Amino acid sequence: MRKLPLTHLRNIVLAIGICYFFFPVSSYALDPDEILVIANSRMAGSEDLARYYMKKRKISSNRLLSVSVSTNEVISREEYQDAVLIPVRNAVKAIQKTGKVHCLVLFYGMPLKILPPVPAQDRPQSEKSTENQRAALDSEIALVLVDSYPLEGWLENPYFLGFQGRKTLLRKDDVLMVSRLDGPDEKTVYRIINDTLAAEKAGLQGKGYFNARWPLSKEKQLSGYDLYDAAIHHASELVQARMPTVLSEKLFGPGECDHAALYCGWYSLGHYIDSFTWSLGAIGYHIASDECETLKDTSSQVWCLKMLEKGVVATIGPVYEPYVQGFPLPDIFFGTLVKGYLSLGECYLISLPYLSWQMVLIGDPLYQPFKPLSPK
């Protein structure tokens, strides 16, 4: 995994009061009536799973949009625009005449990746599409309300805490939260839905496991790998408010992590290590390239797929090379999650630096595994 010389301050404020800045004062967490559910009519089971989820979460039946798109994990930019972008944009705009859409939930059978546009034959080779114009469908559809934006590279997420106070090309009103309920088969997706609801009711129990690679840096300003390693250290400290944590500066070995409720670590590229006995409702992600390149090829050892097979209900990963800065900051994501005021989808949104890029959140965006911490 490569890195770019982007620099952030490591210590970003995670006070409970930050929630007021991003979300309505009357209700911190995402509401079911703010969701649009998207299924693929060509994929057996997709619409049934969507309806099951909507019933469990009490989402109105008129918030289901079925699109007709390839069941392949990779689609062309042209098919994305015609079969996904336009129908979703029309549906969101129609709903917003009388209601709200703050979140899109993509279901089993929706494509995962978008290829670069096909270049015009008369364009010079130097101007033809590059690999930096390919993206995760989820990251692209977050900008469904934006008519035009550059496809080359990434765009700064205006909700990311690290970008507050500076001007970004996108406005908050331009961005929708996006998550997907997906996996290798229908059974896995039903389990994710049911386990999420059960864990939400009982409260997430277990331990937090964090795998850094080096001792905590004492530098005030960090970038690249150093920033993310320090963020893993910091996340471990923040999670201690909720559960016991284990921090290791080496990869966890097979069978070492019992009752794993939360996890973040790196760097075992494309090779899941069976270290974990996952608690009901577990959440975690592994920082390495291409760890969400497939959710269907069960011969693959990428972390997102294997973690879903093994029992987590939510994970995060890139479909292509994201650079390390493409990942959510672990201390923001886990630090906000354990405070209990924001949903899974909201924690992801404010911890994610870039859109129109490579990252995917798999899990129920409404999931709140912890009750709010009382202010001290």
C-alpha positions as CSV (number, residue, x, y, z in Angstrom):
1,M,0.0,0.0,0.0
2,R,1.4,3.4,-1.0
3,K,1.2,6.7,0.8
4,L,0.9,10.3,-0.2
5,P,2.4,13.2,1.8
6,L,-0.9,14.4,3.2
7,T,-0.5,15.6,6.8
8,H,-3.1,15.8,9.6
9,L,-2.9,16.7,13.3
10,R,-3.1,13.5,15.3
11,N,-5.2,14.8,18.2
12,I,-8.5,15.7,16.7
13,V,-11.3,16.7,19.2
14,L,-13.7,13.9,19.9
15,A,-15.9,15.7,22.5
16,I,-19.5,14.7,22.6
17,G,-20.4,18.3,21.7
18,I,-19.0,17.8,18.2
19,C,-22.2,15.9,17.4
20,Y,-24.1,19.2,17.5
21,F,-22.0,20.5,14.6
22,F,-22.8,17.7,12.3
23,F,-26.3,16.5,13.1
24,P,-29.6,17.8,14.3
25,V,-29.7,18.8,18.0
26,S,-33.1,17.0,18.5
27,S,-31.7,13.6,17.5
28,Y,-28.0,12.6,17.2
29,A,-28.4,9.4,15.3
30,L,-29.6,8.6,11.8
31,D,-33.4,7.9,11.6
32,P,-35.0,5.1,9.5
33,D,-37.2,7.7,7.7
34,E,-34.0,9.3,6.3
35,I,-32.9,6.1,4.4
36,L,-33.4,5.0,0.8
37,V,-32.8,1.3,0.3
38,I,-31.5,0.1,-3.1
39,A,-31.7,-3.4,-4.4
40,N,-30.8,-5.1,-7.7
41,S,-33.9,-6.6,-9.5
42,R,-31.6,-8.9,-11.5
43,M,-30.1,-10.6,-8.4
44,A,-32.1,-13.4,-6.8
45,G,-32.7,-12.5,-3.1
46,S,-31.7,-8.9,-3.3
47,E,-35.2,-7.4,-3.0
48,D,-36.3,-10.0,-0.4
49,L,-33.3,-9.1,1.8
50,A,-34.1,-5.4,1.4
51,R,-37.7,-5.9,2.4
52,Y,-36.6,-8.0,5.4
53,Y,-34.3,-5.2,6.6
54,M,-36.9,-2.5,6.0
55,K,-39.5,-4.5,8.1
56,K,-37.0,-5.0,10.9
57,R,-36.0,-1.4,10.9
58,K,-39.5,0.0,10.3
59,I,-38.5,1.7,7.1
60,S,-41.5,2.7,4.9
61,S,-42.0,0.3,1.9
62,N,-42.0,3.3,-0.4
63,R,-38.3,3.8,0.4
64,L,-37.2,0.8,-1.6
65,L,-35.7,1.5,-5.1
66,S,-35.1,-1.5,-7.3
67,V,-32.6,-0.9,-10.2
68,S,-31.8,-3.2,-13.0
69,V,-28.0,-3.5,-13.3
70,S,-25.4,-6.2,-13.8
71,T,-24.9,-8.7,-11.0
72,N,-21.1,-8.6,-11.7
73,E,-19.0,-7.0,-9.0
74,V,-17.4,-4.7,-11.6
75,I,-19.3,-2.5,-14.0
76,S,-18.4,0.1,-16.6
77,R,-18.7,3.8,-15.8
78,E,-21.4,4.0,-18.5
79,E,-23.5,1.3,-17.0
80,Y,-23.2,3.0,-13.6
81,Q,-24.4,6.2,-14.9
82,D,-27.4,4.8,-16.8
83,A,-28.5,2.0,-14.5
84,V,-27.6,3.3,-11.1
85,L,-26.8,7.0,-10.9
86,I,-29.8,8.3,-12.9
87,P,-32.5,6.2,-11.2
88,V,-31.0,6.9,-7.7
89,R,-30.8,10.6,-8.3
90,N,-34.3,10.8,-9.6
91,A,-35.6,8.8,-6.6
92,V,-33.7,11.0,-4.0
93,K,-34.9,14.2,-5.6
94,A,-38.5,13.0,-5.7
95,I,-38.4,12.0,-2.0
96,Q,-36.8,15.3,-1.0
97,K,-39.7,17.3,-2.3
98,T,-41.6,16.2,0.8
99,G,-39.2,14.2,3.0
100,K,-35.5,13.6,3.7
101,V,-32.8,11.2,2.3
102,H,-29.5,11.3,4.3
103,C,-28.4,7.7,3.7
104,L,-28.4,5.1,0.9
105,V,-28.3,1.5,1.8
106,L,-27.1,-0.8,-1.0
107,F,-28.1,-4.4,-0.9
108,Y,-26.7,-7.8,-1.9
109,G,-26.3,-8.0,-5.6
110,M,-25.4,-4.4,-6.2
111,P,-22.0,-4.0,-8.1
112,L,-19.0,-3.1,-6.0
113,K,-16.6,-1.4,-8.4
114,I,-16.8,1.1,-11.3
115,L,-14.2,1.1,-14.1
116,P,-12.8,4.3,-15.6
117,P,-14.8,5.9,-18.4
118,V,-14.0,4.6,-21.9
119,P,-11.8,7.2,-23.6
120,A,-12.7,8.7,-26.9
121,Q,-10.6,7.1,-29.6
122,D,-9.5,10.5,-31.0
123,R,-8.0,11.7,-27.7
124,P,-4.3,11.7,-27.2
125,Q,-2.9,8.7,-25.1
126,S,-1.7,11.2,-22.5
127,E,-5.3,12.3,-21.9
128,K,-6.9,8.9,-21.8
129,S,-8.4,7.5,-18.6
130,T,-6.2,6.3,-15.8
131,E,-6.7,3.9,-12.9
132,N,-7.3,6.8,-10.6
133,Q,-10.7,7.3,-12.3
134,R,-12.0,3.9,-11.1
135,A,-13.8,3.8,-7.8
136,A,-16.0,2.0,-5.3
137,L,-19.6,2.3,-6.4
138,D,-20.5,3.2,-2.8
139,S,-18.1,6.1,-2.7
140,E,-19.3,7.4,-6.0
141,I,-23.0,7.2,-5.3
142,A,-22.5,9.3,-2.2
143,L,-22.2,12.2,-4.6
144,V,-25.4,11.4,-6.5
145,L,-26.7,14.9,-6.0
146,V,-23.7,16.5,-7.6
147,D,-24.1,17.2,-11.3
148,S,-20.4,17.3,-12.2
149,Y,-17.1,16.8,-10.5
150,P,-13.6,15.6,-11.5
151,L,-13.2,11.8,-11.6
152,E,-9.4,11.9,-11.4
153,G,-8.3,11.0,-7.9
154,W,-10.3,11.7,-4.7
155,L,-12.4,14.5,-3.4
156,E,-12.2,15.8,0.2
157,N,-15.1,14.8,2.4
158,P,-16.6,17.9,3.9
159,Y,-17.9,15.8,6.9
160,F,-14.4,14.5,7.8
161,L,-13.4,16.0,11.2
162,G,-9.8,16.6,10.0
163,F,-11.1,19.0,7.2
164,Q,-13.3,21.2,9.3
165,G,-12.5,24.9,9.1
166,R,-11.2,24.8,5.5
167,K,-12.9,25.2,2.2
168,T,-13.6,22.0,0.2
169,L,-14.9,21.5,-3.3
170,L,-17.9,19.6,-1.9
171,R,-20.5,21.0,0.5
172,K,-22.1,18.9,3.3
173,D,-25.4,19.2,1.4
174,D,-23.8,17.5,-1.6
175,V,-23.0,14.3,0.3
176,L,-25.1,11.3,1.3
177,M,-24.1,8.7,3.8
178,V,-23.7,5.3,2.1
179,S,-23.5,1.7,3.5
180,R,-24.2,-1.7,2.1
181,L,-25.6,-4.9,3.5
182,D,-23.8,-7.5,1.4
183,G,-21.6,-10.6,1.6
184,P,-20.8,-13.9,-0.1
185,D,-24.4,-15.2,0.0
186,E,-27.9,-14.4,1.2
187,K,-27.5,-16.3,4.5
188,T,-24.6,-14.1,5.5
189,V,-26.6,-10.9,4.9
190,Y,-29.6,-12.2,6.9
191,R,-27.2,-13.1,9.8
192,I,-25.7,-9.6,9.7
193,I,-29.2,-8.0,10.0
194,N,-30.3,-10.3,12.8
195,D,-27.0,-10.2,14.7
196,T,-26.9,-6.4,14.5
197,L,-30.4,-6.1,16.0
198,A,-29.6,-8.6,18.7
199,A,-26.3,-6.9,19.7
200,E,-28.0,-3.5,19.6
201,K,-30.6,-4.7,22.1
202,A,-28.1,-6.5,24.4
203,G,-25.2,-4.1,24.0
204,L,-21.9,-5.0,22.4
205,Q,-19.9,-7.2,24.7
206,G,-16.3,-8.3,24.5
207,K,-12.8,-6.9,24.0
208,G,-11.2,-4.4,21.7
209,Y,-8.1,-5.6,19.8
210,F,-5.7,-3.1,18.2
211,N,-2.6,-4.0,16.2
212,A,-0.2,-1.2,15.7
213,R,3.3,-1.7,14.3
214,W,5.5,0.7,16.3
215,P,5.6,2.4,19.7
216,L,3.4,5.5,20.0
217,S,5.0,8.5,18.3
218,K,5.5,11.6,20.4
219,E,5.5,13.9,17.4
220,K,2.8,16.5,17.4
221,Q,2.2,16.4,13.7
222,L,2.2,13.1,11.7
223,S,1.4,11.9,8.2
224,G,1.0,8.7,6.2
225,Y,1.8,5.4,8.0
226,D,3.0,7.2,11.2
227,L,-0.4,9.0,11.5
228,Y,-2.4,5.9,11.1
229,D,-0.2,3.9,13.5
230,A,-0.6,6.6,16.1
231,A,-4.4,6.6,15.5
232,I,-4.6,2.9,16.2
233,H,-2.8,3.5,19.6
234,H,-5.2,6.4,20.3
235,A,-8.2,4.3,19.3
236,S,-7.2,1.6,21.8
237,E,-7.1,4.3,24.6
238,L,-10.5,5.6,23.7
239,V,-12.2,2.2,23.6
240,Q,-11.1,1.5,27.1
241,A,-14.0,3.6,28.3
242,R,-16.3,0.8,27.1
243,M,-14.4,-2.5,27.3
244,P,-11.0,-4.1,28.0
245,T,-8.6,-3.6,25.2
246,V,-5.5,-5.4,23.9
247,L,-2.8,-3.4,22.0
248,S,-0.1,-5.3,20.2
249,E,2.8,-3.9,18.1
250,K,2.8,-7.1,16.0
251,L,0.1,-9.0,14.1
252,F,-2.1,-11.1,16.3
253,G,-1.5,-14.8,15.7
254,P,-4.1,-17.6,15.1
255,G,-6.6,-18.0,18.0
256,E,-5.1,-15.2,20.1
257,C,-8.2,-12.9,20.2
258,D,-11.1,-14.3,22.1
259,H,-14.5,-12.4,22.4
260,A,-13.4,-9.8,19.9
261,A,-15.9,-7.0,19.7
262,L,-13.9,-4.3,18.1
263,Y,-10.8,-4.6,15.9
264,C,-8.4,-2.5,13.9
265,G,-4.9,-3.4,12.7
266,W,-2.5,-3.8,9.8
267,Y,-0.7,-5.0,7.6
268,S,-1.4,-8.5,6.3
269,L,-2.1,-7.8,2.7
270,G,-4.9,-10.0,1.2
271,H,-4.3,-12.6,3.9
272,Y,-6.9,-12.8,6.7
273,I,-5.4,-14.3,9.9
274,D,-7.8,-16.4,11.9
275,S,-7.0,-14.8,15.2
276,F,-10.5,-14.0,16.4
277,T,-13.5,-15.5,18.1
278,W,-15.9,-12.7,17.1
279,S,-18.5,-11.5,19.6
280,L,-22.1,-11.1,18.5
281,G,-22.3,-7.7,16.7
282,A,-18.5,-7.3,16.2
283,I,-17.1,-4.5,14.1
284,G,-13.6,-4.2,12.7
285,Y,-11.4,-3.4,9.8
286,H,-7.9,-4.1,8.6
287,I,-5.8,-1.3,7.0
288,A,-4.3,-2.8,3.8
289,S,-4.8,-2.4,0.0
290,D,-7.7,-4.0,-1.8
291,E,-9.2,-5.8,1.2
292,C,-12.7,-5.3,-0.2
293,E,-11.8,-6.2,-3.8
294,T,-14.5,-8.9,-3.7
295,L,-17.4,-9.9,-1.5
296,K,-18.3,-13.0,-3.6
297,D,-15.2,-15.0,-4.4
298,T,-15.0,-17.3,-1.4
299,S,-11.6,-18.5,-2.5
300,S,-10.2,-15.0,-1.7
301,Q,-8.5,-14.3,1.7
302,V,-9.2,-10.6,1.7
303,W,-10.1,-9.3,5.2
304,C,-13.6,-7.9,4.5
305,L,-14.9,-11.1,2.9
306,K,-13.4,-13.4,5.6
307,M,-14.4,-11.2,8.5
308,L,-18.0,-11.3,7.3
309,E,-17.8,-15.1,6.8
310,K,-16.4,-15.5,10.3
311,G,-19.0,-13.4,12.1
312,V,-18.6,-9.6,12.1
313,V,-21.6,-7.5,11.3
314,A,-19.7,-4.5,10.0
315,T,-16.4,-3.9,8.3
316,I,-14.6,-1.4,6.1
317,G,-12.2,-1.8,3.2
318,P,-11.1,-0.5,-0.2
319,V,-12.0,-2.1,-3.6
320,Y,-8.7,-0.8,-5.2
321,E,-5.5,0.8,-4.0
322,P,-6.7,3.6,-1.7
323,Y,-3.3,4.9,-0.3
324,V,-3.2,4.8,3.5
325,Q,-4.9,8.2,3.7
326,G,-8.0,6.7,2.1
327,F,-9.0,4.8,5.2
328,P,-11.1,6.2,8.0
329,L,-9.0,7.4,10.9
330,P,-9.3,4.7,13.6
331,D,-9.3,7.0,16.6
332,I,-12.2,9.1,15.1
333,F,-14.2,6.1,14.0
334,F,-13.9,4.0,17.2
335,G,-13.6,7.0,19.5
336,T,-17.0,8.3,18.3
337,L,-18.6,4.9,18.1
338,V,-18.0,4.1,21.8
339,K,-19.4,7.4,22.9
340,G,-22.8,6.0,21.7
341,Y,-24.3,9.1,20.3
342,L,-23.8,8.4,16.6
343,S,-24.8,5.5,14.4
344,L,-22.3,3.3,12.6
345,G,-22.9,5.2,9.4
346,E,-22.4,8.6,11.0
347,C,-19.1,7.4,12.7
348,Y,-17.9,6.3,9.3
349,L,-18.9,9.5,7.5
350,I,-17.0,11.8,9.9
351,S,-13.9,9.6,10.0
352,L,-13.5,9.1,6.2
353,P,-11.2,11.6,4.5
354,Y,-12.2,11.1,0.8
355,L,-15.1,10.5,-1.5
356,S,-15.3,9.5,-5.2
357,W,-12.6,7.0,-4.1
358,Q,-12.1,3.4,-3.0
359,M,-13.7,2.8,0.4
360,V,-16.8,0.8,1.3
361,L,-18.7,0.4,4.6
362,I,-20.5,-3.0,5.0
363,G,-23.0,-3.0,7.8
364,D,-26.3,-1.5,9.0
365,P,-25.8,2.3,9.1
366,L,-28.4,2.5,11.9
367,Y,-26.4,0.2,14.1
368,Q,-25.7,1.7,17.6
369,P,-23.9,-0.9,19.6
370,F,-23.4,1.3,22.7
371,K,-25.8,3.5,24.7
372,P,-24.6,7.1,25.1
373,L,-21.9,7.7,27.7
374,S,-23.0,10.1,30.4
375,P,-21.1,13.4,30.3
376,K,-18.5,13.8,33.0
